[in-house]
Structure formats: structure tokens, C-alpha cells
Amino acid sequence: MTRLRSAVGIFLATAALCLTSATSAQAATGTLTVNGEQMINPHDGACFSWPKKGLNIKNKTNRDVVVYRGTNCTGDVGQVVPPGKSAKAPRGLSVKVRR
């Protein structure tokens, strides 16, 4: 019986250690609004694209948002919108939440 208790104790301790050391995907906290579309707690590194140039950005997250002049977060960086700020990006086509 003592061996069974020891084995159960070791299993539980190992499981607890695994759970506390596991990393989860991180997300920005807050709301990112681009052209009226809201993304709540967007994941770090997430890219959002629009079909036409011209983005109206409201960054109410705790991360920087990078504006790209190409689709799928490619091409030149147009600007960076810091947390709590708003910006217009007339040549922007996509945005990425900075890690």
C-alpha cells in the first residue's frame, strides 16, 4: 500500500509540474478595431488583412500594432500604433499584433 501511495504522489507531483511549466499561446489584452471590425484579445503575431488600402486603427490593447503596406503583413512597415492610440493608415493593407 505504501508503494501505491508513493506512486500516486509522484504522479500527482509530476502532473502539477507539467501544468505549471506549460506555456500557452499569448494574446494581447484588449480590443483592436480596424475599419470598424473588432478583434478581442488578438493573439500575438496575428495578422489581419483588408482588400482595399486605407485603415482606421484603434489600438486598445497592451501591444503595439504594426501596419504593413502589403497584404498578409508583407511589404514595407507603414507605421506602428502603440497601445491606447489610434491612427489612420491611408496606404495600409494589413496589421500585425507585435509580441
C-alpha positions in Angstrom: 0.0 0.0 0.0 2.9 2.3 0.7 4.3 1.8 -2.8 0.9 2.7 -4.3 0.7 5.9 -2.3 4.2 6.8 -3.3 3.5 6.1 -7.0 0.3 8.2 -6.8 2.2 11.0 -5.0 4.9 11.0 -7.7 2.3 11.0 -10.5 0.4 14.0 -9.0 3.6 15.9 -8.4 4.8 15.3 -12.0 1.4 16.3 -13.4 1.4 19.5 -11.3 4.9 20.4 -12.5 3.9 19.8 -16.2 0.8 22.0 -15.8 2.7 24.9 -14.3 5.6 24.8 -16.7 3.5 24.5 -19.9 3.4 27.6 -22.0 0.2 28.7 -23.6 -0.3 31.0 -26.6 -0.1 34.5 -25.6 -2.6 37.2 -26.6 -2.8 40.9 -26.3 -5.3 42.1 -23.7 -8.0 44.4 -25.0 -9.7 45.3 -28.3 -8.1 46.1 -31.6 -10.5 47.8 -34.0 -9.6 48.2 -37.7 -12.1 49.7 -40.1 -14.9 49.1 -37.6 -14.1 45.4 -37.2 -13.2 44.4 -33.6 -10.7 41.8 -32.5 -10.9 41.0 -28.8 -7.7 39.8 -27.2 -5.9 39.1 -30.6 -3.1 36.6 -30.4 0.5 37.9 -30.5 1.8 37.7 -34.0 -1.7 37.6 -35.6 -2.0 39.2 -39.0 -5.2 40.8 -40.3 -5.6 41.9 -44.0 -8.2 44.1 -45.8 -8.8 44.1 -49.6 -8.5 47.9 -50.0 -5.9 50.4 -49.0 -6.8 52.6 -46.1 -7.0 51.5 -42.5 -8.6 53.3 -39.5 -7.0 51.7 -36.4 -7.9 51.9 -32.7 -5.5 50.0 -30.6 -6.9 49.5 -27.2 -4.7 46.5 -26.4 -1.5 46.2 -24.4 0.7 45.5 -27.5 2.0 47.6 -30.4 0.2 47.1 -33.7 2.3 47.2 -36.9 0.8 48.5 -40.1 2.0 47.0 -43.4 1.6 48.3 -46.9 1.2 44.8 -48.4 -1.3 42.1 -47.8 -0.7 39.3 -45.2 1.7 41.6 -43.3 4.3 41.8 -46.0 6.0 44.7 -47.6 7.0 48.0 -46.0 6.0 48.9 -42.5 3.9 52.0 -42.7 3.8 52.8 -39.0 3.5 51.4 -35.5 0.4 52.1 -33.4 1.2 52.0 -29.7 -1.2 50.7 -27.1 -4.0 53.1 -26.3 -3.6 55.1 -29.6 -5.5 55.5 -32.8 -4.2 56.1 -36.3 -5.1 56.4 -39.9 -3.0 54.5 -42.4 -4.1 55.6 -45.9 -1.7 53.1 -47.6 -2.1 50.3 -45.1 -3.4 46.9 -46.2 -2.7 44.7 -43.1 -1.8 44.9 -39.4 0.1 42.6 -37.1 -0.1 42.4 -33.3 3.5 42.7 -32.1 4.7 40.2 -29.5 
